[in-house]
Amino acid sequence: MATPLVAGAAALVREYLTLHRSHVQDGLKPSGALIKAFLINGAVTIGGQFAGEVPAGTNSVDGFGRLNLEETFQAGAAAPPQFADEPDQAVQTGQIAVYNAVVADVTKPVTITLAWTDPPSAAGVGGLQNQLYLRVQPPSGDALDGDLQPFPNAQNNVQRVVVTAPVAGTYQVQVHGVSVTVNSPVLTNPGLPKQDFALVASNVLDLTLAGPEG
């Protein structure tokens, strides 16, 4: 029953975005990557039958966890989920899209999810065609990696950072264009290949583009 459950949840996320957040443009918004990012951003860890059966955080046992639409929509939270889903914010190789996110409530976790629709690879090859990487820089301390592989070795086109005990202030959300070799089909052909993406952040007051770097 996992397939119909996720399909129904995705329909509810799309309805929320179009009707309640006015994020709609025929054939473009909301993107499939944004709907996916919303669902995964609210996913919660599956406890498992035995102590220690499921490792903490994102892992190869339960992935990002199970869907939880209450966490996805953040009803009653200090701020609704913030998101970015604009094709013109796409990145090319060596470029970084930087967003500022102000923490809404220091007593609750901050969760940030990146997703993109990767172009298909050649038959029998597999792997990412375009490698993006999510990093989150706290107000102080080391940057937090979004993939299971250390920066910049992206292996997944969905990446998430969970800050369980955030501090007050502004977190810098970085989307690195590590290697973009195939132009996204939703973009007009630029001089260099670019990849669009979607970001979702919960428990932040905003998700403001500070500008591209590189």
N, C-alpha and C positions, 0 to 999 in steps of 0.2 A: 504493500500500500504506500510505499514511499513516493512513487511517481505521482499519483493523483494528489497526495498531500502537498508536495512541492509545487505542482501545477496550480492548485488552488491558492496557495500562499503567494505565488508569483502574480496571479491575477489580482489579489487584494493589494499587493504592493503597487502594481501599475495603476489601479483605481485610486489609491492614495496619492500617488504622484500627479496624476492628471487632474483629479477633481479637487484635492485639498492643497496641493502645492503648485498648481497651475503650470506644471512642467510637461508641456506637450507640444510636439511639432510633428506633423505627418511624416512618417518614414524615418524619423531621426530621434525624437525624444518621446518618452524616456528610452534610453538605449537598453538593449539586453544586458549589457555589462552593468548598468546601474541597478537594474532589478536584481541581478545576481549579487551585487555588492551589498544591497540592502538586506537580502536574506541571510547572507553569511555574516554580516556585521552583527546581527542579532542572535546568531547561533550560540548555544550554551553547551558546555561539556557534558558528555554522557558519563554518569558516575561509575558504571561497571558493577559487576556482581561482587568482586573481591577488592579489598583494600590494595591500592597500587596497581590495579589492573589497567587503568587508563592514565597515562602520564598527564601532568598538568600542561596547559597551553595547547597550541596547535601541534598535532603529532600524527603518526602514521596509523594509529589505532582507531581513533574516531574522527580524524580529520579536523574540521572546524567545529564539530559537535552536531547537535540536532537543532532543527528550526525552532524558534521561539518568537512568534510575532509580537508578543508583548514587549520583548526587548528590541525587536526591529523597529516598531513604531514609537517606542519611548513615551507612551501615553502618561501624562501626569508628571513628566520629568521637567527639570528647570528650563530646558530648551528642546525643541524638536530636533530630529536628526538633520545635520547639515550635509550638503552634497555638492559635487561638481560633476557636470556631465556635458561639457561644451567641446565640440570638435575642434574649435579654434584654439583650444589650450593643449592640443596634441604636441608631443615632443619628438625630436629627432635624436640621432646618436650624439651623445655628449651634452645634451640639453637637460636641464632640471626645471620642472615646474614646482614652484614653491608657494605654499599656502600657510597662512597664519590662522591658528585655532586657539581661541581663548577658553579656558576651562570654565564650565558652568557651575559644577558642584564638586568640591574636592573630596567629598565623602563617598563618591561613586566612581567606578572605573571609566576611563576614556577608551573608546574602541574606534579604530580607524581601519577601513578596508579599501584596498585597491583592486580593481578588476578591469580587464580589457579583453576584447574579442581578437584573439591572435589569428593572423592569416593562416590558411591551411599549409601544411608542409608537403613536400613531395611524397608520393606513395612509398611506404616502407621506410621512411626516414624518421618521422616523429620529432618531438622536441619543439621548443619555442622558436618561432621565426623572428619575432621582435621581443627583445628582453627589456622590460621595465623593472624598476626596483623601488619599493616603498621603504623610506626611512623617516623616522620621526625624531626630531631633536627637541628634548625637553628644555625648559628654561635654564637648566644647568645639568651637567653630566654628559655621558656618552649618548650617541644616537642609537635608536632602537631599530633593529632590522625587521622587515616585514616577512621575508621568506625564511624557510627552514635552513636554506643554504646561506652562508655568510655573504655580506655585501662584497662585490657586486654580482655574485654568481646566481642570477635569477633562474629558477627552474619551474615556477608555477605562475600562471597568469591570474591567480587570485592570491593576494597577500594581505596579512592583517597584523596590526599591532594592538595589543591590549595593555593599557597602563592601569594596573590594579589600584595603585595609590597615587593619583596625580597630585601635583603641587599647584598652587595658584599661579596663574600667569599664562603666557602664550607659548604654545607648542608649535614648532615649525614642521609642517608636513611636506616632505620632498618626494616627488616622483621623478626618478632618474631614468633618462633614456640611455640605457647601457649599450644596447645594440639594436638599431632599427634598420632592417634591411629591405623590408617590403612595405610599400605605402598602404595605409588603411583604405579600404574601398569606399568609406564614407567621406573621404577627403578628396578635394580636387587635387590633381597631380602637382605637388610642389617641386621645387628644385631638388630637394632631398627627401627621401622617404620619411613619413611621420606616422606615429601611432596615437590614436585617441584613446581615452581611458575614462573610467568613472571612479569617483571617490565618495565614500560615505563616512561620516564621523558622528559618533554619539557622545553626549555630555559635553558638548562645546557650544559656545554662543554663536560662533560664526566659522566659516571656512573661506577665507578671503585670499584671492590670488595676489601674491606679492609681486609676481613677475617671473619670467623665465630667466634662467642663468645658463651660461655657456653658449 
